Amino acid sequence: LQELGFPSSISLLVQNLIDGHDAYPSLDPVSSDIHLLNNDPECFLFDIEDSSGPVQGSSSMQLQIKKGKLYGREKQVSLITDAFCRVSSGKSEAFFIGGYSGSGKTMLVQSLTARVDASGGYVLTQKVDQMSKERPLLDVLSAFDNLCLLIRDQNSPRELQKVTKKIMHDFESDFSVLARLLPKISALFPRRNEKTTKDTSIERVMNLQNVCHTLQRFMRIVSSSQTPVMLFLDDLQWASSTSLKLIEALLSDTRGSSCFFFVGSYRDNEVHDGHPIFDLMSNLDSCGVISTKEHLCGLNQNDLNMMISESVCILPRLCESLSDIIFEKTE
Protein backbone atom coordinates (compact mmCIF):
# COMPACT_ATOMS: atom_id res chain seq x y z
CA LEU A 1 0.00 0.00 0.00
CA GLN A 2 2.83 2.41 0.78
CA GLU A 3 4.40 1.68 -2.60
CA LEU A 4 1.05 2.69 -4.14
CA GLY A 5 1.23 6.03 -2.29
CA PHE A 6 -1.00 5.33 0.69
CA PRO A 7 -0.02 6.92 4.04
CA SER A 8 1.81 4.65 6.44
CA SER A 9 -1.10 5.00 8.92
CA ILE A 10 -3.47 3.31 6.45
CA SER A 11 -0.93 0.60 5.75
CA LEU A 12 -0.52 -0.05 9.47
CA LEU A 13 -4.28 -0.15 10.07
CA VAL A 14 -4.79 -2.69 7.26
CA GLN A 15 -1.84 -4.75 8.50
CA ASN A 16 -3.29 -4.78 12.04
CA LEU A 17 -6.66 -5.90 10.69
CA ILE A 18 -4.94 -8.76 8.89
CA ASP A 19 -3.07 -9.70 12.06
CA GLY A 20 -6.42 -10.13 13.83
CA HIS A 21 -6.97 -10.22 17.58
CA ASP A 22 -3.40 -9.36 18.54
CA ALA A 23 -3.86 -5.75 17.37
CA TYR A 24 -7.66 -5.35 17.34
CA PRO A 25 -9.44 -7.59 19.84
CA SER A 26 -12.79 -6.03 18.84
CA LEU A 27 -14.30 -3.52 16.44
CA ASP A 28 -14.27 -0.70 19.03
CA PRO A 29 -10.54 0.15 18.71
CA VAL A 30 -10.87 -0.13 14.92
CA SER A 31 -13.70 2.40 14.97
CA SER A 32 -11.73 4.66 17.32
CA ASP A 33 -8.67 4.65 15.04
CA ILE A 34 -10.73 5.38 11.92
CA HIS A 35 -12.49 8.20 13.78
CA LEU A 36 -9.13 9.81 14.66
CA LEU A 37 -7.79 9.38 11.10
CA ASN A 38 -10.89 11.11 9.75
CA ASN A 39 -11.18 13.89 12.35
CA ASP A 40 -7.50 14.86 12.57
CA PRO A 41 -5.83 13.78 9.31
CA GLU A 42 -2.93 16.23 9.68
CA CYS A 43 -1.93 14.49 12.88
CA PHE A 44 -2.85 10.83 12.36
CA LEU A 45 -3.50 10.18 8.66
CA PHE A 46 -0.88 11.94 6.60
CA ASP A 47 2.83 11.28 6.91
CA ILE A 48 4.85 14.18 8.30
CA GLU A 49 7.36 15.40 5.77
CA ASP A 50 10.35 17.71 5.75
CA SER A 51 12.63 18.78 2.92
CA SER A 52 14.11 15.27 2.70
CA GLY A 53 10.78 13.43 2.55
CA PRO A 54 8.56 11.49 4.98
CA VAL A 55 9.88 11.35 8.52
CA GLN A 56 7.01 9.67 10.41
CA GLY A 57 8.50 7.00 12.62
CA SER A 58 11.98 8.42 12.18
CA SER A 59 14.11 9.02 15.24
CA SER A 60 14.73 12.56 13.99
CA MET A 61 11.07 13.65 13.83
CA GLN A 62 10.10 16.66 15.95
CA LEU A 63 7.23 16.70 18.42
CA GLN A 64 4.08 18.28 16.98
CA ILE A 65 2.97 20.22 20.06
CA LYS A 66 -0.50 21.72 19.71
CA LYS A 67 -0.11 25.17 21.19
CA GLY A 68 -3.02 26.34 23.27
CA LYS A 69 -4.71 22.95 23.51
CA LEU A 70 -5.79 21.80 26.96
CA TYR A 71 -5.89 18.14 27.86
CA GLY A 72 -8.12 16.77 30.56
CA ARG A 73 -9.54 20.14 31.61
CA GLU A 74 -13.00 19.95 30.06
CA LYS A 75 -14.73 20.30 33.44
CA GLN A 76 -12.71 23.37 34.42
CA VAL A 77 -13.18 25.02 31.01
CA SER A 78 -16.94 24.56 31.41
CA LEU A 79 -16.91 25.99 34.94
CA ILE A 80 -14.92 29.12 34.09
CA THR A 81 -17.00 29.71 30.96
CA ASP A 82 -20.25 29.40 32.91
CA ALA A 83 -18.90 31.81 35.52
CA PHE A 84 -18.11 34.42 32.88
CA CYS A 85 -21.56 34.01 31.34
CA ARG A 86 -23.09 34.83 34.72
CA VAL A 87 -20.87 37.91 34.98
CA SER A 88 -22.01 39.00 31.51
CA SER A 89 -25.59 38.92 32.75
CA GLY A 90 -24.87 41.59 35.34
CA LYS A 91 -22.99 40.11 38.30
CA SER A 92 -19.50 40.09 39.71
CA GLU A 93 -17.73 36.83 40.49
CA ALA A 94 -14.36 35.41 41.45
CA PHE A 95 -12.66 32.26 40.18
CA PHE A 96 -9.64 30.83 42.01
CA ILE A 97 -7.37 28.24 40.41
CA GLY A 98 -4.84 26.35 42.51
CA GLY A 99 -2.24 23.87 41.38
CA TYR A 100 1.43 23.17 41.02
CA SER A 101 3.59 25.15 38.64
CA GLY A 102 3.06 23.87 35.09
CA SER A 103 -0.33 22.29 35.79
CA GLY A 104 -2.07 24.42 33.14
CA LYS A 105 -3.58 27.22 35.24
CA THR A 106 -2.64 29.99 32.82
CA MET A 107 -3.71 27.99 29.75
CA LEU A 108 -7.09 27.37 31.37
CA VAL A 109 -7.63 31.11 31.72
CA GLN A 110 -6.39 31.74 28.18
CA SER A 111 -9.07 29.37 26.90
CA LEU A 112 -11.62 31.99 27.98
CA THR A 113 -10.02 35.18 26.67
CA ALA A 114 -11.28 34.77 23.10
CA ARG A 115 -14.85 34.50 24.39
CA VAL A 116 -14.41 37.64 26.49
CA ASP A 117 -13.05 39.55 23.49
CA ALA A 118 -15.91 38.32 21.29
CA SER A 119 -18.46 39.52 23.83
CA GLY A 120 -17.00 43.03 23.73
CA GLY A 121 -15.37 42.68 27.13
CA TYR A 122 -11.96 43.72 28.35
CA VAL A 123 -9.25 41.24 29.40
CA LEU A 124 -6.67 42.46 31.90
CA THR A 125 -3.71 40.22 32.68
CA GLN A 126 -1.08 40.86 35.31
CA LYS A 127 1.61 38.54 36.61
CA VAL A 128 2.41 39.06 40.28
CA ASP A 129 6.04 38.63 41.31
CA GLN A 130 7.93 38.20 44.57
CA MET A 131 8.53 41.95 44.85
CA SER A 132 4.82 42.77 44.83
CA LYS A 133 4.55 42.87 48.62
CA GLU A 134 7.16 45.63 48.61
CA ARG A 135 4.99 47.78 46.32
CA PRO A 136 1.37 47.31 47.42
CA LEU A 137 -1.38 47.98 44.87
CA LEU A 138 1.01 48.55 41.96
CA ASP A 139 0.19 45.28 40.17
CA VAL A 140 -3.57 45.81 40.35
CA LEU A 141 -3.35 49.48 39.43
CA SER A 142 -1.10 48.67 36.46
CA ALA A 143 -3.74 46.29 35.14
CA PHE A 144 -6.52 48.87 35.44
CA ASP A 145 -4.24 51.51 33.96
CA ASN A 146 -3.98 49.34 30.83
CA LEU A 147 -7.77 49.11 30.81
CA CYS A 148 -7.80 52.75 29.73
CA LEU A 149 -5.95 51.82 26.54
CA LEU A 150 -8.32 48.91 25.85
CA ILE A 151 -11.29 51.24 26.21
CA ARG A 152 -9.72 53.60 23.69
CA ASP A 153 -8.81 50.87 21.20
CA GLN A 154 -11.93 48.67 21.37
CA ASN A 155 -14.63 51.34 21.10
CA SER A 156 -15.92 53.32 18.17
CA PRO A 157 -15.55 57.13 18.34
CA ARG A 158 -19.22 57.45 19.25
CA GLU A 159 -19.00 54.86 22.06
CA LEU A 160 -15.78 56.38 23.31
CA GLN A 161 -17.39 59.80 23.48
CA LYS A 162 -20.17 58.40 25.67
CA VAL A 163 -17.66 56.82 28.06
CA THR A 164 -15.46 59.91 28.36
CA LYS A 165 -18.47 62.14 28.85
CA LYS A 166 -19.70 59.89 31.63
CA ILE A 167 -16.28 59.86 33.30
CA MET A 168 -16.02 63.65 33.26
CA HIS A 169 -19.58 64.04 34.54
CA ASP A 170 -19.17 61.59 37.42
CA PHE A 171 -15.69 62.64 38.53
CA GLU A 172 -15.73 66.38 37.82
CA SER A 173 -13.22 67.94 40.21
CA ASP A 174 -12.04 64.48 41.32
CA PHE A 175 -10.64 63.70 37.88
CA SER A 176 -7.11 64.52 39.07
CA VAL A 177 -7.45 61.81 41.73
CA LEU A 178 -8.41 59.25 39.06
CA ALA A 179 -5.53 60.43 36.87
CA ARG A 180 -3.11 59.94 39.74
CA LEU A 181 -4.21 56.31 40.07
CA LEU A 182 -4.51 55.63 36.34
CA PRO A 183 -2.12 57.87 34.38
CA LYS A 184 -3.13 56.30 31.06
CA ILE A 185 -6.61 57.77 31.47
CA SER A 186 -5.08 60.64 29.53
CA ALA A 187 -5.29 58.43 26.42
CA LEU A 188 -9.07 58.90 26.57
CA PHE A 189 -8.71 62.68 26.78
CA PRO A 190 -5.98 63.63 24.27
CA ARG A 191 -6.99 67.32 24.35
CA ARG A 192 -6.92 67.59 28.10
CA ASN A 193 -3.71 69.04 29.43
CA GLU A 194 -3.35 67.02 32.62
CA LYS A 195 0.06 66.15 33.98
CA THR A 196 -0.07 62.68 35.44
CA THR A 197 2.70 60.76 37.05
CA LYS A 198 2.59 57.20 38.16
CA ASP A 199 3.25 57.04 41.88
CA THR A 200 4.67 53.63 42.81
CA SER A 201 3.96 54.41 46.48
CA ILE A 202 0.38 55.55 46.03
CA GLU A 203 -0.46 54.62 49.61
CA ARG A 204 1.69 57.50 50.80
CA VAL A 205 -0.66 60.05 49.28
CA MET A 206 -3.96 58.11 49.24
CA ASN A 207 -5.25 55.65 51.78
CA LEU A 208 -6.71 52.30 50.72
CA GLN A 209 -10.28 53.43 51.29
CA ASN A 210 -9.90 56.31 48.84
CA VAL A 211 -8.24 54.07 46.25
CA CYS A 212 -11.05 51.54 46.53
CA HIS A 213 -13.72 54.22 46.29
CA THR A 214 -12.13 55.82 43.21
CA LEU A 215 -11.75 52.55 41.34
CA GLN A 216 -15.28 51.49 42.26
CA ARG A 217 -16.62 54.68 40.69
CA PHE A 218 -14.50 54.08 37.60
CA MET A 219 -15.67 50.47 37.24
CA ARG A 220 -19.33 51.47 37.54
CA ILE A 221 -18.82 53.55 34.40
CA VAL A 222 -16.71 51.30 32.19
CA SER A 223 -18.05 47.83 33.05
CA SER A 224 -21.48 46.59 32.04
CA SER A 225 -23.17 43.52 30.59
CA GLN A 226 -22.08 44.78 27.15
CA THR A 227 -18.49 45.44 28.29
CA PRO A 228 -17.62 43.11 31.19
CA VAL A 229 -14.15 43.42 32.68
CA MET A 230 -12.05 40.34 33.40
CA LEU A 231 -8.93 40.68 35.55
CA PHE A 232 -6.52 37.75 35.69
CA LEU A 233 -3.82 37.89 38.36
CA ASP A 234 -1.26 35.13 37.91
CA ASP A 235 0.87 33.84 40.81
CA LEU A 236 -1.51 35.21 43.39
CA GLN A 237 0.50 33.60 46.18
CA TRP A 238 2.81 36.62 46.04
CA ALA A 239 0.08 39.27 46.09
CA SER A 240 -0.01 41.68 49.01
CA SER A 241 -2.96 41.73 51.40
CA THR A 242 -3.58 45.34 50.34
CA SER A 243 -4.01 44.34 46.70
CA LEU A 244 -6.43 41.57 47.65
CA LYS A 245 -8.46 44.00 49.76
CA LEU A 246 -8.81 46.22 46.70
CA ILE A 247 -10.03 43.22 44.67
CA GLU A 248 -12.52 42.45 47.43
CA ALA A 249 -13.83 46.02 47.38
CA LEU A 250 -14.40 45.91 43.62
CA LEU A 251 -16.15 42.55 43.73
CA SER A 252 -18.38 43.42 46.68
CA ASP A 253 -19.40 46.89 45.46
CA THR A 254 -23.16 47.03 46.00
CA ARG A 255 -23.76 50.57 44.76
CA GLY A 256 -22.96 49.90 41.12
CA SER A 257 -23.92 47.37 38.45
CA SER A 258 -20.32 46.39 37.73
CA CYS A 259 -19.78 43.26 35.64
CA PHE A 260 -16.39 42.34 37.05
CA PHE A 261 -14.84 38.87 36.72
CA PHE A 262 -11.77 38.28 38.84
CA VAL A 263 -9.61 35.22 38.13
CA GLY A 264 -6.67 34.43 40.37
CA SER A 265 -4.24 31.54 40.00
CA TYR A 266 -1.82 30.45 42.66
CA ARG A 267 0.54 27.65 43.57
CA ASP A 268 -1.33 26.02 46.40
CA ASN A 269 1.80 24.28 47.66
CA GLU A 270 3.23 27.74 48.41
CA VAL A 271 0.37 29.13 50.49
CA HIS A 272 -0.36 28.42 54.14
CA ASP A 273 -3.63 28.45 56.08
CA GLY A 274 -3.25 32.09 57.10
CA HIS A 275 -2.49 33.40 53.62
CA PRO A 276 -4.48 36.51 52.56
CA ILE A 277 -5.91 34.53 49.61
CA PHE A 278 -8.06 32.53 52.02
CA ASP A 279 -9.16 35.70 53.81
CA LEU A 280 -10.31 37.05 50.45
CA MET A 281 -12.25 33.85 49.70
CA SER A 282 -13.89 33.92 53.12
CA ASN A 283 -14.81 37.60 52.91
CA LEU A 284 -16.34 37.18 49.46
CA ASP A 285 -18.48 34.33 50.77
CA SER A 286 -19.62 36.54 53.64
CA CYS A 287 -20.55 39.32 51.21
CA GLY A 288 -22.56 36.93 49.03
CA VAL A 289 -20.17 37.19 46.08
CA ILE A 290 -20.03 33.92 44.16
CA SER A 291 -16.53 32.49 44.07
CA THR A 292 -15.42 29.21 42.52
CA LYS A 293 -12.37 27.32 43.77
CA GLU A 294 -10.72 24.77 41.50
CA HIS A 295 -7.60 22.69 41.98
CA LEU A 296 -5.74 21.38 38.94
CA CYS A 297 -4.22 17.96 39.48
CA GLY A 298 -1.90 16.15 37.11
CA LEU A 299 -3.29 14.51 33.98
CA ASN A 300 -4.76 11.03 34.25
CA GLN A 301 -3.34 8.23 32.10
CA ASN A 302 -5.88 8.57 29.28
CA ASP A 303 -5.39 12.33 28.90
CA LEU A 304 -1.61 11.97 29.11
CA ASN A 305 -1.72 9.25 26.48
CA MET A 306 -3.73 11.46 24.13
CA MET A 307 -1.31 14.36 24.61
CA ILE A 308 1.67 12.12 23.79
CA SER A 309 -0.20 10.56 20.88
CA GLU A 310 -0.92 13.92 19.28
CA SER A 311 2.63 15.11 19.95
CA VAL A 312 4.27 12.19 18.15
CA CYS A 313 1.40 11.77 15.62
CA ILE A 314 0.86 8.12 16.42
CA LEU A 315 -2.49 6.53 17.26
CA PRO A 316 -3.20 6.44 21.01
CA ARG A 317 -3.31 2.65 21.30
CA LEU A 318 0.26 2.49 20.01
CA CYS A 319 1.50 5.02 22.61
CA GLU A 320 0.09 3.37 25.71
CA SER A 321 3.32 1.66 26.79
CA LEU A 322 5.26 4.93 26.46
CA SER A 323 2.64 7.02 28.28
CA ASP A 324 2.43 4.43 31.07
CA ILE A 325 6.15 4.83 31.70
CA ILE A 326 5.93 8.63 31.66
CA PHE A 327 2.91 8.55 33.99
CA GLU A 328 4.77 6.38 36.51
CA LYS A 329 7.86 8.60 36.37
CA THR A 330 5.97 11.86 36.79
CA GLU A 331 3.06 10.89 39.07
N, C-alpha and C positions, 0 to 999 in steps of 0.2 A: 504493500500500500504506500509506503514512503517513497519507493521508486517511482510510483505513479503520481507523486506530488501531494499525497494526503499528509496532514499534520501528524506528528509523532503521537499526539494524544489520541487521535482516532485509531491509529495503528495499535497502540497499547490497549485501548478499550476492546477492540476486536480480538486481540490476542488473549486478553483476560477472559472474554466470553468463550473462546475456544478451550481455554484451560479448564473451565467449569467451576466447580465448587471451591477450589483453592483460592480463587480471586473474588468470585461473586457467589456467596452462599445462597443468595436469594435475589429477587428482582428489585428489591428496595435500593441497595447500593448502586445497581445499574441505573435506575431511574434518577437517583441523586447525582451521579456523575454526568449523565446526559443533561440534566437541568443546569448544572454549573457550566458545562461546555456551551450551552445555548445562551445562558444569561450573562456570562462574562467571557466572551470568546477571546478578548485581548489577553486575558490572564491564563485561561485554561485550554483554549482550543488551538490558537495559532502559536507556532514556534517563535520564540524570541530571536531576533536577528540583530547582528551588528555588521560592521563593514566587511567582515570576513565570512559572513553567512550565519546559519542557524547555530545558536549556542545553548539551546535548552538541554539540560542535563550535563552541560559542560562544567568542569570545576571552576572555570573562569567567569561564569555568569554572575551578574550583579543582582542583588536583592531588589525586587520591584515593590518598594514601600509605597503604600497608598496614603499620601499625605492627607491629614484631616479626617481620616476614617477612624471611627471608634469601634472597638470590639467589646462585646459583652456589657454595654452600658445602655441598652434599650430602655430599661426601667427608669434610669436616672434622666435620660434625655426626655422621656415622657413627663416626668415629674417637673423638671425645670421649665419645659414648654408650657405645661398646664399652669404653672405659677405665673409665668409672664402673661398668659392670656387673661388671668384674673386681674393682674395689674392693669392691663389695657382696658379693662372694663370699669376702672375707676377706683382701684385700691392700691395700697402700698404693701409690699411684702418683702421678706428677707429669705435668702436661700443660702445655707451654710454647707460647704463641702469639705469634709475631712478625708485624710488619706496620706499615705507615705509619698515622698517625693518621687515623681515619675509614674504615679498611678493613673494619670489622665484627668486630673482636676481641671486644668486649664483648657484642654481639648473639649471637655464636656461643656464648658461655658462658651467656647468658640462655636460649638454646634448651634447655639441659639442666636448668635449675633446677626446672622443673615436675616432671620425672621424679624428681629427688632428693627433692622434697617428697612426691611420691606414694609413694615407697619408705619413707617415715618418717625420712629423713635430715635433716641440718641443713645449711643453706647459709649460709656466712659470706662477706660481701663487704666488701672494704676497698680504697679508692683511695689509692694512695701518692702523695705530693706531693713537691715539691722540697725541702721542709724536713725530710723524713724522716731524712736522714743526720745531722741535728743532734739528733735524738731517737731514738736506736737502740731497737729493739724495740717502741716505742709502737704502731705500726700493727698489728703482729701481735698484740700483747697486747690491743689494743682489740677486734679481731675475736673472739678467744677469750673476752673478757669478755662480749661480746654472746651468745656461745654459751650462757652460763648462763641468759639470759632465754629463749632458744629451748627449752632443756631444760624450763624451767618451763611454758612455754605449750603445748608440743606433746605433753606426756605426761599421761596420766590420773593422778589422785591415787595410785592403787596403784603405777603404774610410777615415778612421781616419788619415792615413798617408798623403793622399791628402790634407786634411784640415790643418793639422799641418804644412805641407810644405808651403802651401799658406800663413798661418799666419806669419811664419818666414820670408818668402820672402817679404811680404807687409810691415811688421813692422820693420824688421831689427834692427837697433839701438834703435828704439822706443818701443821695446818689454817690457822693464822695466816699461814704462809708462802704458802699457796695464796691466801688472802684478800688478801694484799698484792699479788699478781700480778693477781688477778681480783676486784676489789671487788664486782662484781655477783653473786658466788657467794652473797652474803647473801640474794638473792632466792629461793634454794632452801631457806634456813633462816630463815624470818621470825621464829621465836621465839628465835633465837640472838642474844644481845647482843654483837656483835663489831664494834668500830669499825674500819672499813677506809677507807683513803685511797689514792687512785690516785697513785702516785709516777711522775712523768714521767721521772725519772732513775733508774730501777730498778737500773741497773748500778752505781750508787753504793753500794747496800746489798746487792746480790746479784750474784754473778758469773754469766757466761753459762752455765757448767756447771750451776749450781744451778737457773737458770731453765729450762734444757732438761730437767733431771731432773724438776722439779716438773710441768711441762706434759706430759711423757711419762706420768707416773703418772696425771694427770688424764684424758688421752686414752684410756688403757687401760680406764678405767672407763666413759666416756660414749660411746665409739665402738665399734660392732660391726657385724656384717652386717645387723642389723635397724635400726641407727641410724648409718649411715655419716656422716662429717663431710666436707664439701667446703668448702675455703677458696679463694676467688678474690681474688688480689691484682692490681689493675689498675695499669698504669704501673709495672711492676716495674723499669724502667730507673733509677728514683730510689730504689730500696730500698737500705738499708745492708747491708754485708757481714754485720753482726751478726744482722740479721733473717733473712737467707738461711741463716745457720748454724743458727739455731733451726728453720727449716723443714726443713733437712737432718736435724737430730736427730730430729724428729718422724717423718719419712718412713722413716728408717733404723733406727728402734727395733726391735730384735730380741727384746726381752723380753716385749712385749705382743702382742695380736692386734688392734691398731688398724686400723680401716678408714678410712684418711685419704686423701682425694683433694685434692691441691694443684694449682690451676690458676693460672698466672701469665701475664699478657699484657705485652708490652713493645714499644716502638717500636724496631725493630731498626736503624733509621738513626741512633739516638742512643746505641748501645752500641758499645764498642770491643772488641778481642780480649781485653783483660785485665779485662773487667768481671766482677764477682762472680757474675753470672748464669751465665756459662760455667763458673766454678769449681763452682757448685752442680750444674750438669748433669753435669760430669765426675765429681764425688764421688758422685753418685747412681748413675751407671753402675758405678763401682768397688764400691759397696756392694750391687750387684745389684737396685737399685730400678728398676722399669720407668719410663721417662720418654719421653714422646712430644714431638717438636718439629715444629711446623707453622708455615709461613709463609703469610700471606694476601696474595695478589697482587690487583691490580685485577680487576674483572669482565671476562670476555671479551665479544665483541660480541653473542652470542646472549643471554647473561644480562642484559646491559645493556639490550638491546632489549626483553626481557620486563619488566624493571623499569619502563621508560618506558611500555610498552604498558599495563601495569596502573595506572600513575599517571595517565595521560590517558584511560584507558578506551576505547582504540582497538585494534583487532586488531593483533597483532605485525607482520604483513606490511605494514601501512600505516604503521608507525613506523620502518621500516628506514632510510630516508633521514635522518630526524632523529637516530636513535641512532648512525648512522655518523659524522655530524658531531660529536656529543658525544664519541664514542669517540676520534676523531682529536684533538680539542681537549684531552682529559683524559688521554690515554695517557702 
